[in-house]
Amino acid sequence: MRANVSRYDLRAPDGLTEALHLVSNGWKPLAGGTDLMVLLEAGKLAERRLAGLWKLDELRGIEVGDETITLGALTIFAELRHSPVVGLNLPLLASAAAEIGGVANQNRATLGGNLANASPAADAAPALLVYDAELEIVSLEGTRRVPYHQFHRGYKEMDLRAGELIARIHLPNGRGRWQGCWRKVATRAAQAITKVSLAAAARVEEGRIAEIRIAYGAVAPYPLRCHRMEAALRGAALPAQLPPFDELAPIDDFRSTARYRLKVARNLMETFLASLA
Ligand SMILES: Cc1cc2nc3c(=O)[nH]c(=O)nc-3n(C[C@H](O)[C@H](O)[C@H](O)COP(=O)(O)OP(=O)(O)OC[C@H]3O[C@@H](n4cnc5c(N)ncnc54)[C@H](O)[C@@H]3O)c2cc1C
């Protein structure tokens, strides 16, 4: 039995400025806690001062504009799964949200937490890469924007400095009209960490791939947007040949082997390309 929960300080500010003061003084952000509490219980969380973000209404909400959809970092997966606007305009994200953990997890786990936890297997990540998401990052110094495909830099390394929070995720509106797919391969249908995932979307014109976006989960040290694959497929006549897979660098671990992951990644791509024809 694991029972390692040790003492910790938790402050839950009502406003963003107070939260930013805490975070800039070294307090660790705590959103839904579905990753952090697991670490804490396992005795693997170094930080003992937690800044609870849950009451920050500034970081909630789904806003739809003509050009852009904006998601607050505290948006939980249950909202993404059930939102008609997300289902219509960001269907790959809605599908991923429906497959994250189980219902209890989806009622607590946030989109911002999924990105900042920076797991290579984070299930929201491939859809956000395909949708060319941009992160709005805030600190006491101000606000900056980072294209999500530049956010991850290595295993658990990201473009998020001390004192910063992810505030919002901005996505272009209109990608819902592209032909897309989200596939998660795991041991079970629910409550299972991804072995391989694929999000992909393409715009087809006159039998050719006019535009395409491809992203995989769990085949590299971080969620991977596959620019070389996209370049190989852009303009290709349908049915298209498989692109090169040299951007993927899967590993062997207790969940799967690199060989299996690569094989599944190819199969998923084959199925997606066949669906376009
Ligand atoms: C039973 C179970 C099943 C799960 N299944 C899945 C699954 O199928 N797919 C999947 O992808 N994940 C899964 N997870 C992992 C987890 O639920 C998700 O990664 C979730 O989105 C984390 O969000 P959170 O709000 O709980 O983050 P927290 O645990 O609160 O935080 C996670 C990390 O992000 C940081 N953080 C949080 N919010 C911000 C912010 N706004 N700005 C900056 N940093 C921030 C925290 O400091 C921490 O480092 C599962 C977890 C459990 C316990």
The ligand as a Gaussian input file, in Angstrom:
#p B3LYP/6-31G(d) Opt

LIG

0 1
 C       -6.276000       7.882000     -13.031000
 C       -5.583000       8.801000     -13.993000
 C       -5.760000       8.625000     -15.351000
 C       -5.143000       9.477000     -16.260000
 N       -5.338000       9.260000     -17.594000
 C       -4.775000      10.101000     -18.486000
 C       -4.974000       9.902000     -19.889000
 O       -5.664000       8.964000     -20.329000
 N       -4.374000      10.770000     -20.748000
 C       -3.602000      11.824000     -20.310000
 O       -3.099000      12.588000     -21.122000
 N       -3.386000      12.024000     -18.985000
 C       -3.956000      11.199000     -18.077000
 N       -3.737000      11.386000     -16.726000
 C       -2.848000      12.467000     -16.302000
 C       -3.572000      13.783000     -15.880000
 O       -4.911000      13.554000     -15.503000
 C       -3.544000      14.830000     -16.990000
 O       -2.227000      15.079000     -17.418000
 C       -4.206000      16.147000     -16.555000
 O       -4.565000      16.902000     -17.684000
 C       -3.340000      17.001000     -15.627000
 O       -4.070000      18.175000     -15.336000
 P       -4.243000      18.697000     -13.845000
 O       -5.062000      19.917000     -13.911000
 O       -4.729000      17.624000     -12.952000
 O       -2.718000      19.048000     -13.522000
 P       -1.947000      19.132000     -12.106000
 O       -1.733000      17.779000     -11.562000
 O       -2.598000      20.133000     -11.217000
 O       -0.568000      19.747000     -12.625000
 C        0.249000      19.048000     -13.544000
 C        1.505000      19.881000     -13.835000
 O        1.175000      21.056000     -14.548000
 C        1.528000      22.235000     -13.813000
 N        0.439000      23.176000     -14.088000
 C       -0.889000      22.948000     -13.977000
 N       -1.591000      23.989000     -14.472000
 C       -0.685000      24.902000     -14.891000
 C       -0.789000      26.180000     -15.531000
 N       -1.978000      26.750000     -15.838000
 N        0.347000      26.829000     -15.847000
 C        1.549000      26.294000     -15.578000
 N        1.723000      25.074000     -14.995000
 C        0.606000      24.388000     -14.660000
 C        1.660000      21.784000     -12.362000
 O        2.547000      22.600000     -11.616000
 C        2.211000      20.371000     -12.569000
 O        3.597000      20.422000     -12.840000
 C       -4.323000      10.533000     -15.791000
 C       -4.142000      10.717000     -14.411000
 C       -4.754000       9.869000     -13.523000
 C       -4.548000      10.072000     -12.051000

